[in-house]
Structure formats: C-alpha cells, structure tokens
Amino acid sequence: MGEFTDKVKGNVNEAIGKAKQKSDDPETRAEGREDEAKGKAQQAKGEAEGKVGNDI
C-alpha cells in the first residue's frame, strides 16, 4: 500500500513543481524545482518498495 501512496504523492508533487516553474517569480520557480525533485524521489521510493515487496 505504501508503494501506491508514494507514487501518487510523487506524481502530485511533480505536477505542482512543474506548475510553479512557470511562474514569473524566481523564488516560486526554485520551489517548483524542489517540488519536482521531491516528487521524483517519492516515485522512486514507491518503485523500490514495490520491487522489494514483490521479491518476498
């Protein structure tokens, strides 16, 4: 279950990050890059949990 949740949260954070990067404000664009990176990390975590869970 954590695998699915991490993937969904990752997708949401990545989408929010991409939207923020379209802002005219440099600080908001920086936040967007951070959010996108966070989202990608969450997705990777979910993928890893899925692979470990399938091996057991």
Secondary structure, 3 states (H helix, E strand, C coil): CHHHHHHHHHHHHHHHHHHHCCCCCHHHHHHHHHHHHHHHHHHHHHHHHHHHHHHC
